Every structure is written in structure tokens, then in C-alpha cells.
């Protein structure tokens, strides 16, 4: 329903969307975007540079977790010298900007419908007005969302579909069965346990992608709270890394859908450094690091106890494997699921996730 200044192709390279071209000047301190002409919001109002400025200044930089975290250390000054031009100015070079402007990270909102309101409670959040290939038609709570073709979409010949129906099927196994029966036409991904069965079906095509659902380049991570006194210790964090049997997780929990990561940047991105070391499962070294960090085993074998949270039911098996890994080196752990949350950067630590 929405679009952004740029898109990302299959290799993660920026391609034109609302911006038809751009210029990177002054060692990436200044980045200028020239907007397409003749684009309209679905209510008929023209799309302009002021929509972009409002979206960043009043929504993304205040409320979008990743945009705020990525840019708050280098907040841009955004200028709109005319309706078709947006200028981002930084105090120092900011090279990642182009890859932070796709529709996942920076969907552009209609200023005329949001300005002067609380963007978190604006009624148009439930009946979106965008510039994308589809427009909102109906939301049946707990059942489905229906979108229909935008006849005035700015890309000629697109979209090819007249209507999209998104059904809510929270159980991954039930969703794959619905695909097998022809009740749905497409899934973002399928559970690993269903892969072999789906491969054998003549009416199902599995498309392998080197990234996560939606084309995002995904590394699943276990994010430590560095305000915690135990986790502030670098040796403890290194011990966590080497206590996790990632080969076992990849084979038994992820069913081979991924690969071991060498750091927080996906190997599919052009600025990945392939010379980074790959730390493998080594519980003996993890025990040595924890001893050196000043956390000897107590009566019963545990050194300390920590808790981690996860947001999706399919992380339950993963959490049990992690608990067993940590227990072997004396780190007792509890876990809890936070219901109602979308998937965050929590998952199998140090694994780059692929999807089918």
C-alpha cells in the first residue's frame, strides 16, 4: 500500500521508487533525491517533498525503532527546496542512508492526513492511504485483510493482480497445510519440517531466497542487555557465543535454512567482510572464559541465572536448545514468550536466515 524513496533489489542494491534518481555529494554528507512527477495519494492529493520531510521529522525519527536507532547519532537536516526535491544533510558522512530508505524501513505517509495528529492513534492507520500498487479495501479482524489494485500506480503495467487477500494463519504448520490444499496461493515462508513434503507436491513451487521473508537480509541474533551487570562483562558475552551449538541449531531447528554468520552484517550485502573470524561451538573455551570473568560454578553447577524473551511461538524449540547449551557451561536461563509482538532481532544467535 505504501512506497518509499528507494527500493532494494534481490542483491540489496538501491533502485528508484518515489525518487527517480539521487545524488550523493560532499562525501555522503549531502544526499539529494529527485522525486517522480505526477504521483498522487489514493485520495487524489498530489505527493510532494513535504510528505517525505514530515514522515521523517515527525514519524520515523521519533517512533520507528530502527530508523530512530540508526539515525539518532547522526540526525539529518531535511530540506525541501521545491516540491520534487528532498535534501538530507548530515554533519559527517552517512554512507548507509540509501539502504535505509526502502519501504520496510521508511514508508512515506501522507502529510495532509497526519499533520497535527498523534501518528500512533491516527484513524488512517486502520484504513491506510498510500501511493503503492494496492489500496486498502477491507479488514476483517482476526480473519483477513483485502487489498485491491491501484489503477493510478506510477509504474506502468503494474500491479498485475486485481486483488490480494491476506489471511491470518498464525500456526506455520496449518498455513503450509492450507497451501497444500490450495486454500492459499502463497506463503512468505514455510516451516522446515514441512519442506520435504511440500517438495513432493506437483502443485507447489518452492522458491529459495538468500534472505528472510520479504527480501530482508536477516541475521537472527540474541541481543544482550548491556545495562545488566553480568552482561557488561565482555568475557561473559564471548562465552555465550561459544556456548551455542549453531551447527545443531541450523540442522535440527532451522532445517538447513541458513548459514553461520560472521558478524552482524549479512554475507549477501556488498559491504560484508569475508575475512572476519568464524567462532565455532567450543564449550570448553566458554567455561574457561566464565571462570576468568569471575563467575565460578556454585553448588549445583550454576554460575548465575539470566532470562531471555522471544516473540513468536516457533522460537519455543529454539529456546529449549539454547537453555540446554547454556546449562552445560553453568549458565542457568529462564525464558518467556511475549505474546502479540512482531518478530524482532531475536532468534538463533549468529545465523543468517534463508527462507522458502
Secondary structure by P-SEA (a helix, b strand, c coil): cccccccccccccccccccccccccccccbbbbbbbccccccccccccaaaaaaaaacccccccaaaaaaccccccccccccccbbbbbbcccccccccccccccccccccccccccccccccccccccccccccccccccccbbbbbbcccccccccccccbbbbbbbccaaaaaaaaaaccccccccccccaaaaaaacccbbbbbbcccccccbbbbbbcccccccccccaaaaaaaaaacaaaaaaccccccccccccccccccccccccccccccccaaaaaaaaaaaccccccccccbbbbbbbccccaaaaaaaaaaaaaaacbbbbbbbbcccccccccccccccccc
